[in-house]
């Protein structure tokens, strides 16, 4: 018998037949990715964890509605996206999400190599300059490594829109991060 | 602006077909501007990745075996198709058996001679109807009992869920209260210091 790793689609089929352990394995496989995706959107660990819990619960309850088990990842992220945005709307209805937490960035001296914490702060500020749509496109492409087709599925928009959001964001980031010089990088 | 035959950003993110990729790579060997553009993209990606590594969730997500994942009674009913079919068949078999056992004594109580003479007794059909009514009554009673049990289970679950949410919100509120108290305390201290300084100046 040729060994192969059990794929998500096999686990989904088993979970649909009521095999609890199969779904538990799916949770273990995806929880870290979903948690970090949510954390980057809601920026609060406790909220991200609560939302991740809700995402897996919703996914379990709607597993039968997943038409193609091979698309479990984008489908799960789509649920996470919806949960995160509902939560953001609930918690901060009066705040414009795109302008939240923005502070002007004081640039370091020219050519000086930055400490890791300085790089983190610079990235945080640069990401805050982006619109929430652009930021999410960056998260899904750069941090989560999805294809444009999958990003479009998660965000519920055409591929061209997903692409344009990411590329506009990258142009902005190139500008705002041009002064960042990482230590150890030449 | 890039002069590459295909979008360099698509190339960078691995979104080109093998043929497009190879064509772009040929172009890159001879175009310094596009190589620089590509290097800038790589810089931005490296900076983004270096600033924010994935973290482990502080607690594990609850598994299906945990209480939070339990299906509702109607979901269990919905997903239990084969079991219900088997149970239905078993119930039908039991009903046939009960019917057979209850009806037979009436016929066997008569002597073989009277049995031979007698026409088919109409009592058998009356008994059958009575038994069916009885079975119906019992099945309905069982169903009502099961539904009541599920309803009360549902109520308990909803209460548990609401309580957990309330506790969580209370915990969050109390954490915020502590922070506010600490902040007020600091303000008091600062006010006291300012007042002392003012008195000293006067």
Boltz contact constraints between the chains, C-beta under 6 A:
constraints:
  - contact:
      token1: [A, 20]
      token2: [B, 64]
      max_distance: 6.0
  - contact:
      token1: [A, 20]
      token2: [B, 65]
      max_distance: 6.0
  - contact:
      token1: [A, 23]
      token2: [B, 64]
      max_distance: 6.0
  - contact:
      token1: [A, 24]
      token2: [B, 63]
      max_distance: 6.0
  - contact:
      token1: [A, 24]
      token2: [B, 64]
      max_distance: 6.0
  - contact:
      token1: [A, 27]
      token2: [B, 61]
      max_distance: 6.0
  - contact:
      token1: [A, 31]
      token2: [B, 57]
      max_distance: 6.0
  - contact:
      token1: [A, 31]
      token2: [B, 61]
      max_distance: 6.0
  - contact:
      token1: [A, 35]
      token2: [B, 57]
      max_distance: 6.0
  - contact:
      token1: [A, 36]
      token2: [B, 54]
      max_distance: 6.0
  - contact:
      token1: [A, 49]
      token2: [B, 57]
      max_distance: 6.0
  - contact:
      token1: [A, 52]
      token2: [B, 61]
      max_distance: 6.0
  - contact:
      token1: [A, 53]
      token2: [B, 61]
      max_distance: 6.0
  - contact:
      token1: [A, 56]
      token2: [B, 61]
      max_distance: 6.0
  - contact:
      token1: [A, 119]
      token2: [B, 51]
      max_distance: 6.0
  - contact:
      token1: [A, 120]
      token2: [B, 51]
      max_distance: 6.0
  - contact:
      token1: [A, 123]
      token2: [B, 51]
      max_distance: 6.0
  - contact:
      token1: [A, 142]
      token2: [B, 45]
      max_distance: 6.0
  - contact:
      token1: [A, 142]
      token2: [B, 48]
      max_distance: 6.0
  - contact:
      token1: [A, 167]
      token2: [B, 9]
      max_distance: 6.0
  - contact:
      token1: [A, 173]
      token2: [B, 44]
      max_distance: 6.0
  - contact:
      token1: [A, 174]
      token2: [B, 40]
      max_distance: 6.0
  - contact:
      token1: [A, 174]
      token2: [B, 44]
      max_distance: 6.0
  - contact:
      token1: [A, 177]
      token2: [B, 44]
      max_distance: 6.0
  - contact:
      token1: [A, 177]
      token2: [B, 47]
      max_distance: 6.0
  - contact:
      token1: [A, 180]
      token2: [B, 47]
      max_distance: 6.0
